[in-house]
């Protein structure tokens, strides 16, 4: 796809639509994180894609959904003493999470159909949005699959399913962001380019993505609350019980000690690599990149590391944990921009 192809098909409403969708997916990731941090994700025990849009509107309906919740493992083993008012608090978080996800679907489909009939789109968009739409459908199914894992015997959702749900959301966001950047600059570029120097920035993107995935296992297993010091864990760099022989390879995904250790050190390696790279880019012309973008990466990266440490030291307080998650998406975003800008400059 050449720049002229996009230029001939450029329409400001399409640009605004792409920006809106990207922002909405960013927000749903943050809302999803807050839903987990408030332990609200298991408050709705059924999945009705259409009828579930309407919340309870009278006392009898509230009593009905509360009674359904009282049959779940979370109520029986964790929230036995929760009141109706307390239940409403967690219910509204989960309801809004699902409602906003449905709203994204509406904002995606209706303008797409309008732009299709107005012939504002071309094969560039049809290919890209076929992938995004398919991932969106998968995301909805995986969301319920994730919730269902905590409604049977275990009062907690599966960390595997939670991390898959998170990673799929990040991929959707990344595709929308990349498409928005391309459309804004009227230039479509291949994302994977390992033969040029700019691939060093791609390594940072991959490291941040891996760090986010390891954070998903941290969240799903509540491993962040197991050690609230940094960099030591119980006074040691390598803590006891980091490897339990009976668990084997599953130590990586189910042993909270290992999960905590992995996340903090993957994050540390990501920080050191990315900070060193962009500091070098700032003081050299190894890769041509606008100074303001380089500085922005360094600032957001440093803030991310600080928020991660504070989330640990505060026993995963909601404000630090949510800011840590939100900033990780911002960091990923500015790295995407840096990667694209380095491409534009012919590196």
C-alpha positions as CSV (number, residue, x, y, z in Angstrom):
1,X,0.0,0.0,0.0
2,X,1.6,3.2,-1.1
3,X,1.0,6.6,0.5
4,X,-1.0,7.8,-2.6
5,X,-3.5,5.0,-2.0
6,X,-4.2,6.2,1.4
7,X,-4.1,9.8,0.4
8,X,-6.8,9.3,-2.3
9,X,-9.0,7.7,0.3
10,X,-8.3,10.0,3.2
11,X,-11.5,11.3,4.9
12,X,-11.4,13.3,8.2
13,X,-14.5,11.4,9.7
14,X,-12.6,8.1,9.2
15,X,-9.5,9.6,11.0
16,X,-11.7,10.7,13.9
17,X,-13.4,7.3,14.0
18,X,-10.0,5.5,14.2
19,X,-8.9,7.9,17.0
20,X,-12.1,7.3,18.9
21,X,-11.9,3.5,18.6
22,X,-8.3,3.5,19.8
23,X,-9.1,5.7,22.8
24,X,-12.1,3.5,23.7
25,X,-10.0,0.3,23.6
26,X,-7.4,2.0,25.7
27,X,-10.1,2.9,28.2
28,X,-11.6,-0.6,28.3
29,X,-8.2,-2.0,29.2
30,X,-8.1,0.4,32.1
31,X,-11.7,-0.4,33.1
32,X,-11.0,-4.1,32.9
33,X,-8.0,-3.6,35.3
34,X,-10.1,-1.6,37.7
35,X,-12.8,-4.3,37.6
36,X,-10.2,-6.9,38.6
37,X,-8.6,-4.6,41.3
38,X,-12.1,-4.0,42.9
39,X,-12.7,-7.8,42.8
40,X,-15.9,-7.2,40.7
41,X,-15.4,-9.5,37.8
42,X,-17.5,-12.4,39.2
43,X,-20.5,-10.4,40.3
44,X,-22.5,-11.1,37.1
45,X,-23.1,-14.8,36.8
46,X,-24.5,-15.0,33.3
47,X,-23.7,-13.7,29.9
48,X,-26.5,-12.2,27.8
49,X,-24.9,-10.3,24.9
50,X,-28.1,-8.3,24.2
51,X,-30.4,-8.5,27.3
52,X,-27.5,-8.1,29.6
53,X,-27.1,-4.5,28.5
54,X,-30.0,-3.6,30.8
55,X,-29.0,-3.5,34.5
56,X,-31.5,-4.2,37.4
57,X,-33.9,-1.3,37.7
58,X,-36.0,-2.2,40.8
59,X,-35.6,-4.0,44.1
60,X,-36.9,-7.3,43.0
61,X,-34.5,-7.4,40.1
62,X,-31.6,-6.5,42.4
63,X,-32.6,-9.3,44.8
64,X,-32.7,-11.7,41.9
65,X,-29.2,-11.0,40.7
66,X,-27.9,-10.9,44.3
67,X,-29.5,-14.3,44.9
68,X,-27.8,-15.7,41.8
69,X,-24.5,-14.3,43.1
70,X,-25.0,-16.0,46.4
71,X,-24.8,-19.4,44.7
72,X,-21.3,-18.7,43.4
73,X,-18.0,-19.9,45.0
74,X,-16.9,-16.3,45.5
75,X,-19.8,-15.5,47.7
76,X,-19.6,-18.8,49.6
77,X,-15.8,-18.7,50.3
78,X,-14.8,-15.0,50.0
79,X,-17.8,-12.6,50.3
80,X,-20.1,-14.5,52.7
81,X,-20.8,-11.3,54.6
82,X,-21.4,-9.0,51.7
83,X,-24.6,-6.9,51.8
84,X,-26.8,-5.9,49.0
85,X,-25.3,-2.5,48.9
86,X,-21.8,-4.0,48.8
87,X,-22.9,-6.3,46.0
88,X,-24.2,-3.3,44.0
89,X,-20.8,-1.7,44.1
90,X,-19.0,-4.7,42.5
91,X,-22.0,-5.3,40.2
92,X,-21.8,-1.8,38.7
93,X,-18.1,-2.2,38.0
94,X,-18.6,-5.4,36.0
95,X,-21.8,-4.1,34.3
96,X,-20.0,-1.0,33.1
97,X,-17.1,-3.1,31.9
98,X,-19.4,-5.2,29.8
99,X,-21.5,-2.2,28.7
100,X,-18.5,-0.3,27.5
101,X,-17.2,-3.3,25.6
102,X,-20.6,-3.5,23.8
103,X,-20.4,0.2,23.1
104,X,-17.0,-0.3,21.4
105,X,-18.7,-2.9,19.2
106,X,-21.4,-0.4,18.2
107,X,-18.9,2.4,17.5
108,X,-17.0,-0.1,15.4
109,X,-19.8,-1.6,13.3
110,X,-22.2,1.3,12.6
111,X,-19.6,3.8,11.3
112,X,-17.9,1.0,9.4
113,X,-21.1,0.3,7.5
114,X,-21.7,4.0,6.9
115,X,-18.1,4.5,5.5
116,X,-18.5,1.3,3.5
117,X,-21.6,2.5,1.7
118,X,-20.1,6.0,1.3
119,X,-17.0,4.3,-0.3
120,X,-14.7,6.0,2.1
121,X,-12.8,2.7,2.7
122,X,-10.6,0.5,0.5
123,X,-8.8,-2.8,0.6
124,X,-6.3,-1.5,3.2
125,X,-9.2,-1.1,5.7
126,X,-11.1,-4.3,4.7
127,X,-8.0,-6.5,5.4
128,X,-7.1,-4.7,8.7
129,X,-10.6,-4.5,10.1
130,X,-11.4,-8.1,9.2
131,X,-8.6,-9.1,11.6
132,X,-9.7,-6.5,14.3
133,X,-13.3,-7.6,14.1
134,X,-12.4,-11.3,14.4
135,X,-10.2,-10.5,17.4
136,X,-13.1,-8.5,18.9
137,X,-15.5,-11.5,18.7
138,X,-12.8,-13.7,20.2
139,X,-12.4,-11.1,23.0
140,X,-16.1,-11.2,23.9
141,X,-16.1,-15.0,24.0
142,X,-12.8,-15.2,26.0
143,X,-14.2,-12.6,28.5
144,X,-17.1,-14.9,29.4
145,X,-14.8,-18.0,29.3
146,X,-12.6,-16.2,31.8
147,X,-15.4,-15.2,34.1
148,X,-16.9,-18.7,33.9
149,X,-13.7,-20.2,35.3
150,X,-14.4,-18.5,38.6
151,X,-18.1,-19.5,38.8
152,X,-17.7,-23.2,39.2
153,X,-15.4,-24.5,42.0
154,X,-12.7,-22.0,42.3
155,X,-13.7,-18.4,43.5
156,X,-11.0,-16.9,41.3
157,X,-10.7,-16.6,37.5
158,X,-8.0,-18.6,35.7
159,X,-4.8,-16.6,35.4
160,X,-4.3,-18.3,32.0
161,X,-7.6,-17.0,30.7
162,X,-7.2,-13.6,32.3
163,X,-3.8,-13.2,30.6
164,X,-5.2,-14.4,27.3
165,X,-8.0,-11.9,27.6
166,X,-5.5,-9.1,28.4
167,X,-3.1,-10.0,25.6
168,X,-5.9,-10.1,23.0
169,X,-7.0,-6.7,24.2
170,X,-3.5,-5.4,23.8
171,X,-3.2,-6.8,20.3
172,X,-6.5,-5.2,19.3
173,X,-5.3,-1.9,20.7
174,X,-1.9,-2.2,18.9
175,X,-3.6,-2.9,15.6
176,X,-5.9,0.1,16.0
177,X,-3.1,2.4,17.1
178,X,-0.8,1.3,14.2
179,X,-3.7,1.8,11.7
180,X,-4.4,5.2,13.1
181,X,-0.8,6.3,12.9
182,X,-0.6,5.0,9.3
183,X,-3.7,6.8,8.3
184,X,-2.7,10.0,9.9
185,X,0.6,10.0,8.1
186,X,-0.9,8.6,4.9
187,X,1.7,5.9,4.8
188,X,1.4,2.2,5.3
189,X,4.4,0.3,6.6
190,X,5.2,-3.3,7.4
191,X,5.4,-3.7,11.1
192,X,8.0,-6.4,11.1
193,X,11.3,-5.2,9.8
194,X,14.3,-7.0,11.4
195,X,16.8,-6.0,8.7
196,X,17.3,-2.4,9.8
197,X,18.5,-0.6,12.8
198,X,15.0,0.4,13.9
199,X,14.5,-3.2,14.9
200,X,16.1,-2.3,18.1
201,X,13.0,-0.3,18.9
202,X,10.9,-3.3,18.0
203,X,12.8,-5.3,20.6
204,X,11.6,-2.7,23.2
205,X,8.1,-3.1,22.0
206,X,8.3,-6.9,22.4
207,X,9.9,-6.6,25.8
208,X,7.1,-4.3,27.0
209,X,4.5,-6.7,25.6
210,X,6.1,-9.6,27.4
211,X,6.3,-7.6,30.6
212,X,2.5,-6.8,30.3
213,X,1.8,-10.5,29.9
214,X,3.8,-11.4,32.9
215,X,1.8,-8.7,34.7
216,X,-1.3,-10.5,33.7
217,X,-0.2,-13.6,35.6
218,X,0.7,-11.3,38.5
219,X,-2.8,-10.0,38.5
220,X,-4.5,-13.4,38.0
221,X,-2.6,-15.1,40.8
222,X,-2.5,-12.1,43.2
223,X,1.3,-12.6,43.2
224,X,2.0,-8.9,43.7
225,X,0.8,-9.2,47.2
226,X,3.2,-11.9,48.2
227,X,6.4,-9.8,48.4
228,X,6.2,-6.0,49.0
229,X,9.9,-5.1,48.8
230,X,12.1,-4.3,45.9
231,X,14.6,-5.5,44.7
232,X,14.9,-8.1,47.4
233,X,12.3,-10.8,48.1
234,X,12.3,-11.8,51.8
235,X,15.8,-10.3,51.9
236,X,17.1,-12.3,48.9
237,X,17.6,-11.7,45.2
238,X,16.5,-15.2,44.5
239,X,13.9,-16.2,47.1
240,X,13.1,-19.6,48.6
241,X,10.5,-21.7,46.9
242,X,11.1,-20.1,43.5
243,X,11.2,-23.6,42.1
244,X,9.0,-26.4,43.5
245,X,10.0,-29.7,41.9
246,X,6.5,-31.1,41.8
247,X,5.3,-28.2,39.7
248,X,8.0,-28.4,37.1
249,X,7.4,-25.9,34.2
250,X,4.2,-24.8,35.8
251,X,6.3,-22.8,38.3
252,X,6.4,-20.1,35.7
253,X,2.6,-19.7,35.6
254,X,1.3,-21.0,38.9
255,X,3.9,-20.5,41.6
256,X,3.3,-17.0,43.0
257,X,6.9,-16.7,44.1
258,X,8.2,-17.4,40.6
259,X,5.5,-15.2,39.0
260,X,6.5,-12.3,41.2
261,X,10.2,-12.8,40.6
262,X,9.7,-13.1,36.8
263,X,7.6,-10.0,36.5
264,X,9.9,-7.7,38.5
265,X,13.0,-8.9,36.6
266,X,11.5,-8.9,33.2
267,X,10.3,-5.4,33.9
268,X,13.8,-4.4,35.1
269,X,15.5,-5.9,32.0
270,X,13.0,-4.1,29.8
271,X,13.6,-0.8,31.7
272,X,17.4,-1.1,31.4
273,X,17.4,-2.1,27.7
274,X,14.9,0.6,26.6
275,X,16.3,3.4,28.8
276,X,19.8,2.6,27.5
277,X,18.6,2.5,23.9
278,X,16.7,5.8,23.9
279,X,19.3,7.6,25.9
280,X,21.8,6.5,23.3
281,X,19.4,7.7,20.5
282,X,19.1,11.0,22.3
283,X,22.8,11.7,22.3
284,X,23.6,10.1,18.9
285,X,22.3,9.8,15.4
286,X,22.4,6.0,15.4
287,X,18.7,6.2,14.5
288,X,17.2,9.5,13.4
289,X,14.3,10.2,15.7
290,X,12.8,13.5,17.0
291,X,14.3,14.5,20.3
292,X,10.8,15.1,21.8
293,X,9.8,11.5,21.1
294,X,13.0,10.2,22.6
295,X,12.5,12.3,25.7
296,X,8.8,11.2,26.0
297,X,9.8,7.5,25.9
298,X,12.4,8.1,28.6
299,X,9.9,10.0,30.8
300,X,7.0,7.5,30.5
301,X,9.5,4.5,30.9
302,X,10.9,6.0,34.1
303,X,7.4,6.7,35.4
304,X,6.4,3.1,34.6
305,X,9.3,1.7,36.6
306,X,8.5,4.0,39.5
307,X,4.8,3.0,39.5
308,X,5.7,-0.7,39.4
309,X,7.9,-0.4,42.4
310,X,5.2,1.7,44.2
311,X,2.6,-0.9,43.4
312,X,4.8,-3.5,45.0
313,X,5.6,-1.5,48.1
314,X,2.0,-0.5,48.6
315,X,0.8,-4.1,48.5
316,X,-0.8,-3.4,45.1
317,X,-2.9,-0.4,46.2
318,X,-5.6,0.3,43.6
319,X,-4.3,3.7,42.6
320,X,-0.7,2.6,41.9
321,X,-1.8,-0.6,40.3
322,X,-4.2,1.1,37.9
323,X,-1.8,3.9,37.1
324,X,0.9,1.2,36.5
325,X,-1.4,-0.6,34.0
326,X,-2.5,2.6,32.2
327,X,1.0,3.9,31.9
328,X,2.2,0.5,30.4
329,X,-0.3,1.1,27.5
330,X,1.0,4.7,27.2
331,X,4.6,3.4,27.1
332,X,3.6,0.8,24.4
333,X,1.9,3.6,22.4
334,X,4.8,6.0,22.4
335,X,7.2,3.1,21.4
336,X,4.9,2.4,18.5
337,X,5.1,6.1,17.5
338,X,8.9,6.1,17.8
339,X,9.1,2.9,15.7
340,X,6.9,4.3,13.0
341,X,8.7,7.7,13.0
342,X,12.0,6.0,12.6
343,X,10.5,4.2,9.6
344,X,9.3,7.4,8.0
345,X,12.8,8.9,8.2
346,X,14.0,6.1,6.0
347,X,16.1,4.3,8.6
